[in-house]
Amino acid sequence: MSGLDSGLGKVTERKGARRGRLAISTAEGTAGGALIGLLVVKKKDGIDTRGDNNREALIIGSNLFYFEEIKLWGARHRAGRGECFVCHKRKRRAGARASSSWTCMRKEHHNMNASEEIILSLLNAYPQAAAAKMTDGRFAKFVLTTGYFRFRFRWRWGLSLSSDDIVLAVLEAYPEAAGKRFSTKCDECILPLHIAYEDEHSEPVQDALRRAYPDAEMENPFKTNHLLHKLLENEPLDQLDEHDVEDLIQIYPEAVGKRGRDGRLPLHIATDRMAPWGVTRKVFEAYPQAGKEKMKDGRLPIEVFVEQKVTDGWPQSDLTYLATRLLENDMPVSIEDGTPVEHSGSWHACISYSTKTAKCAVREVLSEFGFGKHIHALTEVRDAKGRPALGLASKESRELIFEYLLFCGRYKLQSGPPEHRTATSVVLRAEDLAEQVDYGVIFDKADIDGKGKLDSTGRKESDESISKGEFVSICKLHLGDGRREVVIKLMQEKVQWERERNARNEFVLSPKYVVSALLNIPSDTEIAKAVREGDVSLNVIVEKFLKDIKLGKYVIVMDAADRNLHQIFFQEQPKIDAVRYILRQVFEAVKHLHEEKLMHGDIKMGNIVRFLIDNKLRLIDLDASARIDLVDEQAFAGAKFSSAILPPEMIERIEKDQVQGFLKYWKVQNDKDLDKKVAPKIYLEQGIVKAHYVVKSFRTDEEGKPVEEGLPYKLAHASESIDLWSLGVLAFTLLTG
């Protein structure tokens, strides 16, 4: 041994040895475990020295092609004869040297690893080498799998861990190895712990791997889910039985939520194969979250089913059922209040398809599952790219959505509270989708010469001309995207509705001063039916804001204004010059009514509105109006009770003994809100009731004529003075604040 001792620390120079390497690194491919152990003991400093190919001794040992029984000299002797040191065969590879030991063509002999004894000796001598890398970047995980090719070519396609002792030694020297992933054609992105489960390694090895990398347990424990994955992947479809799947899920309930070696969840495997309906349903119901996670091809499971054609194995009813369940499981809003919730985009994906399955799934979710009441939120929710759902919907899905979204199939009601409400009427803001303005068409009509340019007057080209695109952009900026905003006034009282409609029809009222009622609207029958049968879009508003009121079936539709005078006064706080301009517009509008012999009868801030299109004020609400006619004794003011600004001639003092008769007169209406409004106002002096005051209002019969019997006062005739008093008080309020 003295010769061996003296040569351990020297760089070998003899022929046949690799130059620049220590003796301990020269045992590559030949040395037995005993010799390596002796070398390690005699010259430990050689362990941490890299050879000419920049590899540590442990790395060399882990990558050797070694046969345990062949000793140093015998191996060299056979190599010199051109024999394989495993099988002694002389079959030489093309171009191989005569002294080379790489002469056998059998792959399993080419890929034999170093013995366990060598690896353990090297690890014990120099643990730091466990963290070193090979020239190809591998090491620690390679040492863990010494059976990499040994088993791969003989028995199965897959990975196998080293012996328990090597695994424990590597983990002790380099714990991070437990977190290194393997990726082959058969085993994609799996961890050592997963292989330990599959090969049923000892508990100490499994415990050590779990401690070194705890996340591996949650990420993919094949100990519990591999049977379910294998069944779904490999069983012929005609033999795949839902009861077998159910049994496995009961035994390993956590398996349905774990990804397989190829990264797929059980539901994704079943979906990819279009497994029988019962199997797919069982897997989904056991782990619904899988329906929200994308498959390997980037699609959501619902997309597969809405695209799938009807087959014998998948009839339309089964496709609709599963697509509906997947959609209901991943809706973008809460069923309770419609607030946004985390989702994966199943709603946007489903409505973008035009298939029967997609349409049926959308209908079921909106009707049977109750999401129709949140239709406004569902149309406005945006996908990952910021696109609103309604813009992504196919023609078929859009038609279905409009059934829930549009009142009378035309008006998209505002999702918030009503614009205005009283005891007998409700005003709703909406978009009229049937009256969308096309600014491009307007430009083309004005562009008579066809040059594509218009000046400020819209008649000819000039230096200040604008193109069609500029015209459309300006219109959208100032007027909106072309959809016509309207207000829908639903009235309970037919008499009031007829009074307002007749006032607009019988009198020539200029739209410059009075907001016109739109004529191109659904018929009275269509509107009454929508209210009576509970139009879905209308019911959404009722359930949220109008549960305590009965909706009227008589409708007036008008263009929607920007603000009323009450909002302008309190929110914008106009200066004195602006107030003068406001009053001038109001006076001109009232003057226009009087010139047409019509009394408004309910002038107040809420009934004066402004339009952005010209920034002008106009009058609304003519249901309290009356003809100014001194000859006609039936032309009375007060047909609609109003709490607006009233002149003294509209107020009456009644005696105590007249109160009960007055209240009885109004009881016929059976309206609690109206009863409160018309109830006499008491005047007290030192706590003693001195008088009762009431507004001179009245009921009308079915023909619209006043019912005077039972009233303790004479009715007031309609006149300009009633409006003028209201105007005076309005002016005083605006000027003094």
PAVEXSE-172546 format. One line per 2 residues: number of its first residue (from 1); their letters; for each residue x, z, y of C-alpha. Coordinates in pm, whole numbers, plus 50000, padded with zeros to 5 digits. Layout:
# residues N
NUM) a) X,Z,Y  ...
//
This chain:
# residues 737
1) ms) 50000,50000,50000  50295,50037,50230
3) gl) 50301,49665,50283  49935,49669,50363
5) ds) 49983,49961,50604  50252,49781,50796
7) gl) 50053,49464,50831  49723,49606,50946
9) gk) 49809,49608,51312  49999,49284,51322
11) vt) 49872,48947,51419  49892,48728,51110
13) er) 50106,48417,51136  50116,48300,50775
15) kg) 49986,47964,50673  49620,47956,50577
17) ar) 49525,48249,50798  49342,48204,51128
19) rg) 49583,48251,51413  49525,48522,51673
21) rl) 49322,48756,51453  49386,49106,51323
23) ai) 49406,49167,50954  49074,49343,50957
25) st) 48913,49024,51087  49089,48809,50833
27) ae) 48883,48939,50543  48598,48708,50646
29) gt) 48418,48561,50348  48640,48722,50084
31) ag) 48699,49094,50116  48505,49345,49909
33) ga) 48350,49660,50046  48630,49885,49920
35) li) 48899,49677,50087  48709,49658,50415
37) gl) 48658,50033,50404  49031,50083,50350
39) lv) 49114,49850,50636  48878,50037,50863
41) vk) 49033,50372,50776  49392,50253,50817
43) kk) 49352,50060,51141  49038,50148,51336
45) dg) 49155,49985,51657  49119,49647,51490
47) id) 48742,49699,51473  48687,49647,51848
49) tr) 48918,49346,51878  48762,49002,51899
51) gd) 48898,48710,51703  48983,48361,51821
53) nn) 48615,48269,51816  48530,48574,52028
55) re) 48345,48763,51757  48359,49133,51674
57) al) 48450,49238,51321  48098,49363,51255
59) ii) 47958,49034,51368  48191,48851,51135
61) gs) 48089,49076,50851  47719,49028,50916
63) nl) 47759,48652,50906  47989,48624,50603
65) fy) 47917,48422,50290  48012,48682,50037
67) fe) 47971,48752,49664  48012,49117,49568
69) ei) 48206,49075,49241  48468,48830,49375
71) kl) 48774,49021,49492  49035,48919,49747
73) wg) 49289,48738,49530  49037,48587,49289
75) ar) 48839,48444,49578  49151,48296,49732
77) hr) 49256,48160,49394  48922,47986,49338
79) ag) 48913,47861,49693  49254,47707,49638
81) rg) 49117,47525,49338  48826,47392,49547
83) ec) 48563,47603,49370  48259,47770,49518
85) fv) 48326,48145,49512  47967,48205,49398
87) ch) 47916,47960,49111  48272,47827,49063
89) kr) 48149,47469,49091  48388,47207,49224
91) kr) 48126,46979,49379  48279,46916,49720
93) ra) 48103,46828,50042  48205,46506,50209
95) ga) 48506,46559,50431  48577,46913,50304
97) ra) 48940,47028,50264  49073,47095,49916
99) ss) 49145,47459,50004  48800,47511,50149
101) sw) 48558,47741,49971  48264,47541,50119
103) tc) 48235,47300,49831  47902,47385,49668
105) mr) 47590,47203,49790  47344,47480,49693
107) ke) 47193,47618,50014  47133,47967,49880
109) hh) 47506,47999,49812  47595,47877,50158
111) nm) 47379,48142,50320  47470,48461,50135
113) na) 47539,48747,50373  47805,49016,50367
115) se) 47749,49303,50128  47568,49614,50242
117) ei) 47888,49813,50192  48083,49593,50433
119) il) 47816,49609,50701  47785,49988,50675
121) sl) 48162,50036,50685  48192,49823,50998
123) ln) 47894,49993,51165  48031,50340,51094
125) ay) 48372,50243,51224  48255,50073,51543
127) pq) 47884,50135,51633  47925,49966,51973
129) aa) 47947,49631,51799  47576,49660,51720
131) aa) 47503,49569,52082  47744,49274,52087
133) km) 47625,48918,52068  47724,48625,51856
135) td) 47828,48300,52011  47465,48186,51981
137) gr) 47332,48502,52145  47211,48669,51825
139) fa) 47324,48981,51654  47134,49306,51625
141) kf) 46815,49154,51497  47018,48929,51265
143) vl) 47184,49231,51106  46838,49378,51053
145) tt) 46739,49076,50843  47014,49014,50591
147) gy) 46761,48858,50359  46685,48589,50615
149) fr) 46768,48286,50398  46815,48455,50063
151) fr) 46440,48492,50022  46338,48207,50242
153) fr) 46448,47935,50004  46369,48106,49676
155) wr) 46039,48290,49695  45859,48272,50028
157) wg) 45869,48139,50379  45923,48439,50596
159) ls) 46160,48707,50718  46283,49012,50532
161) ls) 46457,49322,50666  46795,49445,50548
163) sd) 46821,49748,50327  46695,50080,50459
165) di) 47050,50211,50517  47149,49911,50729
167) vl) 46828,49924,50933  46875,50294,51005
169) av) 47244,50245,51090  47171,49957,51328
171) le) 46890,50150,51500  47114,50451,51544
173) ay) 47386,50240,51703  47152,50004,51893
175) pe) 46786,50125,51921  46694,49827,52138
177) aa) 46714,49608,51829  46364,49730,51734
179) gk) 46225,49547,52035  46390,49212,51961
181) rf) 46146,48945,51853  46181,48686,51580
183) st) 46046,48335,51612  46045,48081,51329
185) kc) 45806,47814,51215  45624,48068,51003
187) de) 45671,48392,51197  45613,48360,51569
189) ci) 45708,48638,51807  45694,48925,51560
191) lp) 45890,49251,51567  46095,49430,51298
193) lh) 45820,49690,51255  45576,49418,51159
195) ia) 45811,49294,50887  45860,49653,50767
197) ye) 45482,49684,50728  45460,49352,50546
199) de) 45746,49430,50302  45636,49793,50256
201) hs) 45965,49949,50362  46008,50324,50332
203) ep) 45841,50561,50577  46178,50670,50731
205) vq) 46247,50307,50824  45898,50256,50967
207) da) 45917,50584,51159  46258,50490,51301
209) lr) 46128,50150,51415  45819,50307,51572
211) ra) 46028,50562,51760  46269,50296,51881
213) yp) 45989,50067,52008  45648,50243,52021
215) da) 45466,49940,52165  45515,49750,51840
217) em) 45253,49968,51672  44981,49872,51920
219) en) 45094,49514,51961  45073,49378,51610
221) pf) 45067,49620,51313  45034,49390,51012
223) kt) 44994,49691,50790  44623,49696,50878
225) nh) 44522,49347,50989  44708,49092,50787
227) ll) 44442,49070,50516  44166,48977,50765
229) hk) 44386,48719,50935  44496,48566,50604
231) ll) 44139,48548,50479  44018,48369,50793
233) en) 44318,48135,50794  44349,48039,50428
235) ep) 44011,48075,50259  43828,47741,50216
237) ld) 43533,47723,50453  43283,47676,50175
239) ql) 43411,47995,50010  43451,48205,50324
241) de) 43185,48474,50295  43065,48702,50573
243) hd) 43035,48997,50333  43406,48974,50250
245) ve) 43486,48970,50621  43254,49263,50683
247) dl) 43420,49465,50404  43766,49406,50552
249) iq) 43646,49504,50899  43503,49828,50761
251) iy) 43831,49908,50586  44051,49805,50879
253) pe) 43827,49821,51191  44124,49787,51425
255) av) 44222,49453,51270  43968,49250,51471
257) gk) 44146,49346,51793  44499,49258,51681
259) rg) 44672,48925,51714  44818,48750,51414
261) rd) 45168,48610,51373  45066,48298,51560
263) gr) 44919,48504,51846  44553,48444,51759
265) lp) 44277,48702,51734  44042,48686,51433
267) lh) 43763,48540,51651  44000,48268,51770
269) ia) 44096,48182,51411  43730,48160,51312
271) td) 43649,47952,51620  43937,47709,51565
273) rm) 43820,47646,51210  43449,47656,51303
275) ap) 43405,47910,51027  43049,47972,50901
277) wg) 42812,48118,51157  42775,48452,50978
279) vt) 43152,48500,50961  43207,48412,51326
281) rk) 42922,48637,51435  43057,48934,51237
283) vf) 43404,48897,51388  43266,48865,51742
285) ea) 43029,49160,51714  43312,49375,51579
287) yp) 43534,49292,51879  43345,49127,52172
289) qa) 43651,49148,52395  43799,48855,52204
291) gk) 43535,48633,52364  43695,48700,52704
293) ek) 44049,48611,52596  44180,48258,52598
295) mk) 44280,48082,52278  44615,47918,52211
297) dg) 44498,47587,52362  44400,47764,52688
299) rl) 44025,47741,52634  43776,48023,52613
301) pi) 43580,48054,52285  43253,47964,52461
303) ev) 43394,47623,52552  43440,47539,52185
305) fv) 43078,47618,52102  42916,47441,52397
307) eq) 43117,47128,52307  43047,47150,51933
309) kv) 42804,46894,51795  42522,47001,51568
311) td) 42614,46991,51197  42463,47113,50871
313) gw) 42678,47424,50893  42612,47476,51263
315) pq) 42251,47397,51364  42148,47407,51730
317) sd) 41996,47755,51703  42325,47904,51577
319) lt) 42532,47732,51844  42293,47854,52115
321) yl) 42292,48210,51982  42670,48246,51977
323) at) 42722,48067,52310  42460,48293,52467
325) rl) 42624,48608,52332  42966,48496,52450
327) le) 42828,48416,52796  42634,48741,52827
329) nd) 42948,48931,52727  43153,48780,53012
331) mp) 42920,48751,53310  43086,48784,53654
333) vs) 42829,49031,53798  42682,49361,53688
335) ie) 42336,49346,53533  42241,49668,53714
337) dg) 42303,49574,54077  42465,49231,54082
339) tp) 42801,49353,54212  43111,49153,54104
341) ve) 43286,49270,53787  43603,49161,53610
343) hs) 43550,48848,53402  43742,48565,53237
345) gs) 43543,48267,53364  43289,48207,53085
347) wh) 43009,48159,53342  43198,47890,53534
349) ac) 43303,47722,53210  42953,47717,53060
351) is) 42766,47582,53363  43020,47302,53402
353) ys) 42906,47146,53072  42600,46924,53043
355) tk) 42538,46980,52670  42216,47120,52531
357) ta) 42399,47428,52403  42534,47506,52750
359) kc) 42194,47463,52915  42020,47678,52653
361) av) 42281,47952,52689  42243,47958,53069
363) re) 41864,47972,53042  41875,48259,52791
365) vl) 42115,48464,53001  41911,48418,53319
367) se) 41571,48485,53162  41604,48697,52848
369) fg) 41903,48903,52958  41773,48945,53315
371) fg) 42061,48797,53513  41818,48570,53696
373) kh) 41753,48847,53948  42116,48816,54059
375) ih) 42108,48438,54089  42238,48440,54447
377) al) 42549,48632,54346  42599,48411,54041
379) te) 42596,48090,54246  42842,48226,54501
381) vr) 43095,48389,54265  43425,48199,54269
383) da) 43656,48097,53988  44033,48154,53968
385) kg) 44090,47858,54205  43843,47987,54465
387) rp) 43565,47736,54387  43201,47858,54403
389) al) 43006,47842,54080  42728,47620,54216
391) gl) 42981,47356,54311  43112,47344,53952
393) as) 42770,47325,53786  42671,47011,53599
395) ke) 42349,46830,53691  42163,46995,53401
397) sr) 42287,47344,53485  42218,47294,53855
399) el) 41856,47200,53789  41814,47513,53580
401) if) 41981,47734,53841  41757,47590,54112
403) ey) 41452,47709,53917  41572,48063,53983
405) ll) 41746,48006,54312  41491,47799,54507
407) fc) 41149,47899,54633  40904,47620,54549
409) gr) 41199,47429,54403  41331,47364,54751
411) yk) 41420,47668,54961  41727,47877,54890
413) lq) 41619,48220,55011  41870,48447,55180
415) sg) 41971,48722,54939  41957,48998,55201
417) pp) 41660,49183,55350  41378,48989,55522
419) eh) 41435,48855,55869  41123,49041,55986
421) rt) 40829,49226,55831  40500,49373,55947
423) at) 40198,49516,55768  40049,49169,55729
425) sv) 40344,48926,55723  40703,48879,55604
427) vl) 40958,48638,55749  41233,48513,55514
429) ra) 41539,48309,55610  41629,48019,55380
431) ed) 41812,47689,55345  41597,47381,55300
433) la) 41794,47178,55045  41545,46892,55066
435) eq) 41616,46848,55436  41995,46832,55432
437) vd) 42127,46634,55726  42375,46354,55658
439) yg) 42587,46331,55973  42751,46015,55843
441) vi) 42413,45838,55835  42340,45954,56190
443) fd) 42675,45809,56303  42607,45476,56130
445) ka) 42269,45443,56302  42426,45509,56644
447) di) 42718,45272,56577  42519,44959,56658
449) dg) 42817,44725,56700  42974,44849,56375
451) kg) 43318,44920,56526  43331,45272,56385
453) kl) 43371,45433,56729  43131,45617,56960
455) ds) 43183,45753,57308  43031,46074,57442
457) tg) 42696,45901,57497  42694,45758,57146
459) rk) 42639,45401,57270  42975,45225,57307
461) es) 43347,45253,57256  43561,45400,57535
463) de) 43889,45584,57588  43714,45905,57480
465) si) 43560,45753,57167  43557,45939,56838
467) sk) 43564,45808,56484  43308,45870,56212
469) ge) 43522,46138,56049  43570,46319,56380
471) fv) 43197,46301,56449  43109,46451,56111
473) si) 43369,46728,56152  43242,46821,56499
475) ck) 42882,46829,56379  42969,47052,56085
477) lh) 43168,47283,56311  42885,47332,56559
479) lg) 42575,47271,56346  42679,47375,55997
481) dg) 42737,47172,55682  42413,46979,55723
483) rr) 42173,47203,55535  41869,47284,55742
485) ev) 41818,47655,55796  41454,47759,55819
487) vi) 41239,48071,55830  40938,48106,55603
489) kl) 40657,48323,55735  40429,48451,55457
491) mq) 40102,48582,55599  39833,48788,55428
493) ek) 39551,48721,55674  39402,48375,55651
495) vq) 39243,48412,55997  39579,48485,56162
497) we) 39741,48195,55974  39468,47956,56084
499) re) 39490,48084,56442  39865,48011,56458
501) rn) 39837,47676,56282  39545,47568,56499
503) ar) 39728,47667,56814  40011,47431,56717
505) ne) 39779,47151,56605  39516,47165,56881
507) fv) 39749,47217,57176  40025,46982,57283
509) ls) 40315,47223,57276  40663,47096,57357
511) pk) 40943,47192,57114  41150,47251,57424
513) yv) 40954,47573,57483  40788,47661,57150
515) vs) 40943,47654,56803  40756,47388,56608
517) al) 40617,47434,56261  40768,47190,56012
519) ln) 40527,46944,55859  40723,46810,55561
521) ip) 40682,47120,55345  40526,47200,55005
523) sd) 40149,47193,55001  39939,47505,55053
525) te) 39847,47494,54684  40212,47483,54571
527) ia) 40307,47772,54795  40007,47982,54694
529) ka) 40088,47920,54326  40453,48020,54373
531) vr) 40351,48347,54538  40071,48421,54294
533) eg) 40269,48349,53977  40579,48522,54101
535) dv) 40837,48258,54184  41168,48384,54037
537) sl) 41367,48351,54358  41092,48527,54554
539) nv) 41069,48809,54300  41438,48882,54350
541) iv) 41369,48958,54718  41053,49153,54638
543) ek) 41223,49379,54382  41503,49465,54622
545) fl) 41327,49495,54957  40949,49445,54942
547) kd) 40812,49661,54661  40578,49840,54901
549) ik) 40417,49530,55050  40186,49258,54926
551) lg) 40310,48910,54999  40075,48669,55168
553) ky) 40014,48321,55032  39965,48155,55373
555) vi) 40287,48001,55506  40435,47875,55831
557) vm) 40783,47713,55803  40998,47672,56114
559) da) 41358,47599,56202  41568,47914,56198
561) ad) 41702,48045,56526  42036,48208,56594
563) rn) 41912,48538,56747  41608,48687,56910
565) lh) 41612,48832,57261  41624,49188,57133
567) qi) 41952,49115,56951  42091,48924,57247
569) ff) 42014,49205,57490  42150,49496,57286
571) qe) 42440,49324,57107  42565,49080,57370
573) qp) 42472,49293,57674  42432,49000,57915
575) ki) 42536,49038,58279  42293,48998,58568
577) da) 42350,48623,58603  42287,48571,58233
579) vr) 41971,48784,58256  41841,48563,58538
581) yi) 41905,48255,58324  41722,48417,58033
583) lr) 41420,48511,58243  41400,48165,58393
585) qv) 41377,48010,58045  41112,48260,57932
587) fe) 40902,48205,58248  40918,47829,58200
589) av) 40808,47857,57838  40511,48081,57923
591) kh) 40419,47853,58212  40411,47563,57967
593) lh) 40162,47751,57746  39937,47835,58038
595) ee) 39938,47476,58158  39806,47386,57812
597) kl) 39538,47661,57852  39686,47882,57581
599) mh) 39757,48256,57607  40041,48381,57390
601) gd) 39908,48738,57366  40218,48897,57209
603) ik) 40513,48844,57440  40802,49073,57349
605) mg) 41177,49046,57287  41130,48985,56914
607) ni) 40913,48680,56978  41169,48502,57196
609) vr) 41451,48331,57006  41763,48127,57081
611) fl) 41891,47813,56908  42261,47728,56891
613) id) 42196,47355,56904  42129,47375,57279
615) nk) 42162,47749,57352  41802,47756,57479
617) lr) 41529,48020,57435  41191,47941,57281
619) li) 40870,48126,57193  40750,48201,56839
621) dl) 40453,48379,56677  40126,48234,56799
623) da) 39902,48433,56562  39782,48648,56857
625) sa) 39721,48350,57083  39385,48253,57229
627) ri) 39237,47972,57431  39210,48039,57803
629) dl) 38852,47929,57872  38625,48113,58112
631) vd) 38324,47921,57985  38377,48008,57617
633) eq) 38261,48364,57570  38431,48382,57229
635) af) 38784,48339,57374  38903,48701,57350
637) ag) 39243,48865,57360  39332,49123,57096
639) ak) 39236,48932,56781  39570,49057,56637
641) fs) 39658,49419,56698  39993,49430,56871
643) sa) 40217,49712,56978  40381,49481,57230
645) il) 40362,49507,57609  39992,49528,57700
647) pp) 39822,49536,58043  39579,49815,58143
649) em) 39274,49599,58070  39374,49598,57702
651) ie) 39365,49981,57680  39039,50180,57645
653) ri) 38964,50552,57664  38706,50667,57407
655) ek) 38525,50995,57374  38572,51242,57092
657) dq) 38237,51157,56934  38335,50789,56925
659) vq) 38656,50841,56724  38494,50856,56381
661) gf) 38290,50544,56442  38604,50361,56561
663) lk) 38802,50461,56250  38513,50360,56026
665) yw) 38512,50015,56189  38873,49957,56073
667) kv) 38837,50114,55728  38685,49788,55607
669) qn) 39034,49633,55619  39160,49880,55354
671) dk) 39507,49865,55507  39690,50198,55548
673) dl) 39957,50052,55775  39693,49901,56001
675) dk) 39501,50231,56003  39806,50405,56142
677) kv) 39852,50140,56409  39494,50137,56538
679) ap) 39449,50517,56517  39365,50660,56864
681) ki) 39654,50805,57063  39584,51158,57181
683) yl) 39644,51283,57532  39711,51658,57550
685) eq) 39713,51908,57836  39849,52252,57754
687) gi) 39787,52184,57386  39425,52082,57440
689) vk) 39305,51730,57354  39177,51575,57673
691) ah) 39135,51209,57577  39175,50942,57306
693) yv) 39315,50598,57389  39294,50280,57181
695) vk) 39392,49913,57210  39105,49673,57256
697) sf) 39149,49490,56931  38888,49358,56688
699) rt) 38826,49219,56339  38706,48868,56266
701) de) 38468,48739,56002  38536,48463,55752
703) eg) 38470,48199,56017  38714,48358,56259
705) kp) 38448,48494,56496  38485,48845,56648
707) ve) 38303,49136,56481  38191,49349,56778
709) eg) 37944,49576,56603  38086,49927,56569
711) lp) 38332,49900,56858  38307,50155,57144
713) yk) 38426,49901,57405  38376,49547,57527
715) la) 38633,49289,57432  38879,49152,57690
717) ha) 38873,48780,57761  39192,48580,57713
719) se) 39367,48507,58043  39705,48434,58197
721) si) 39716,48785,58346  39770,48944,58005
723) dl) 40089,48739,57952  40200,48790,58314
725) ws) 40185,49168,58275  40402,49142,57963
727) lg) 40646,48918,58149  40676,49167,58433
729) vl) 40758,49455,58199  41004,49237,58010
731) af) 41182,49140,58331  41197,49504,58442
733) tl) 41354,49604,58108  41617,49330,58115
735) lt) 41713,49387,58479  41732,49765,58466
737) g) 41851,49811,58111
//
